[in-house]
Amino acid sequence: GAGVSQTPSNKVTEKGKYVELRCDPISGHTALYWYRQSLGQGPEFLIYFQGTGAADDSGLPNDRFFAVRPEGSVSTLKIQRTERGDSAVYLCASSRQGGRGGGGEQFFGPGTRLTVL
Amino acid sequence: AQSVTQPDIHITVSEGASLELRCNYSYGATPYLFWYVQSPGQGLQLLLKYFSGDTLVQGIKGFEAEFKRSQSSFNLRKPSVHWSDAAEYFCAVGTDNNNDMRFGAGTRLTVKP
């Protein structure tokens, strides 16, 4: 596709449930990033993939959060035992090569708005 | 600790007026600096970036920003604002010590007719 796409655009779930959020990066981009944006805040880094591997997962808040990118393209962010505090917009971004400094220009998807009731 | 500060939460300007959005950062390493714009329901769009070289950077939509190392600032400017510029603006910083970008809290711009 022409840009980064994310599905679903909105997700409402109940506390304690499991959710998966999907990201389709720009074709050919080796680097993929997940961010979380809470209301009134800037995006907060969660995890960075270079190819299939998680090169930096230092931003994941706890072990309920996990992400995969098995074929080096699509990525899935998984949240177990969701809590109300997980409610936020989850943003995905990709860049051509990644690396230090944020990998140059990152292209962002429209985000998935997660609401935990 | 590394941080990015956007001192103004909300700014209102009249259409046609000039604009300056402030951004200050606190990093020990050489910064890579970015400004992004986010419209409602839209993804973040890059306006401009600074990696090295000329400290005055031109971006899309008539925006420019100036890197001032002595002031640890990277303020965004536009000489004449259009109603379509109303959005949320984020300053972001990357460094050689990190793989990610760190974002400020954002400045919401309202444009009066």
Interface residues (C-beta under 8 A of the other chain):
Chain A: G3 V4 Y33 Y35 G40 Q41 G42 P43 E44 F45 Y48 A55 D56 G59 L91 A93 G98 G99 R100 G101 G102 G103 G104 E105 Q106 F107 F108 G109 P110 G111
Chain B: V4 Y32 F34 Y36 G41 Q42 G43 L44 Q45 L46 K49 F51 F90 A92 G94 T95 D96 N97 N98 N99 D100 M101 R102 F103 G104 A105 G106
